[in-house]
């Protein structure tokens, strides 16, 4: 099973309240480029981020607006900002940290919403049925090439709003030497090997060594 790769750079989703605070009364997002997921787009608008020990400028706002503001960054971005954040599924922002968001008309002190997005694959319901994948299932994917890697614990996310795409962040993509438009191969579904994709040495081996009991005393 081959899945197209979509590399996700740092970006932010804004609530309407925060969009207004940052860009002024009556502010709306202006689409700049359509994204792989239906109805999603990169907007013309950008914001600056101020962390405890660093700043990142011109972070793209993605649309449309959401009920809650959420910032998705890489581990490398967190180092620059001087902060830590959890690896989470999109929308799971409880207990995550905040920072200062700076716009052209104002700024927002975000109390929560900074996460490192957990790598995942989007499926439409038809695609999920075709590939035998269910929502919430974990997949293992392999990329090819000079720096090919195996990515474990990849979440399957199924919705009528989605289109087939493997999302990973820039740190992960750079480590594997992949870019948007490349493909990754699914080699495992919830721990069950897809044998037709295996090539010889991925046999699960059971440790048959006898158990050695710890001695109760030393022989002198």
TAHUMO-V681412 format. One record per backbone hydrogen bond with DSSP energy under -0.5 kcal/mol. CO is the residue of the C=O (numbers start at 1). NH is the residue of the N-H. Records with the same first field share a line. If there is no record, write none. Layout:
BEGIN
CO=NH / NH
END
This chain:
BEGIN
1=186
3=184
4=166
5=181
6=168
7=9
8=170
11=72
12=62
13=70
14=66
15=19
16=20
17=21
18=22
19=23
20=24
22=105 / 106
24=27
29=31
30=44
33=42
37=40
40=35
41=63
42=32 / 33
45=61
47=59
48=102
49=51 / 56
50=100
54=51
56=49
58=60
59=47
60=12
61=43
62=14
63=41
70=13
71=73 / 115
72=11
74=78
75=79
76=80
77=81
78=82 / 83
81=53 / 54
86=88 / 116
88=118
89=92
91=93
93=96
97=114
99=101 / 110
100=50
101=103 / 108
102=48
106=103
108=101 / 110
113=71 / 115
115=73 / 117
116=88
119=155
120=167
121=157
122=165
123=159
124=128
125=129
126=130
127=131
128=132 / 133
134=137
137=156
138=190
139=154
140=187 / 188
141=151
142=185
145=148
149=143 / 151
150=152
151=141
153=155
154=139
155=121 / 157
156=136 / 158
157=123
159=162
165=122 / 167
166=6 / 168
167=120
168=8
169=173
170=174
171=175
172=176
173=177 / 178
179=182
182=5
183=144
184=3
185=142 / 187
187=194
188=140
189=192
191=193
192=189
193=195
194=197
195=198
206=208
211=213
218=220
END
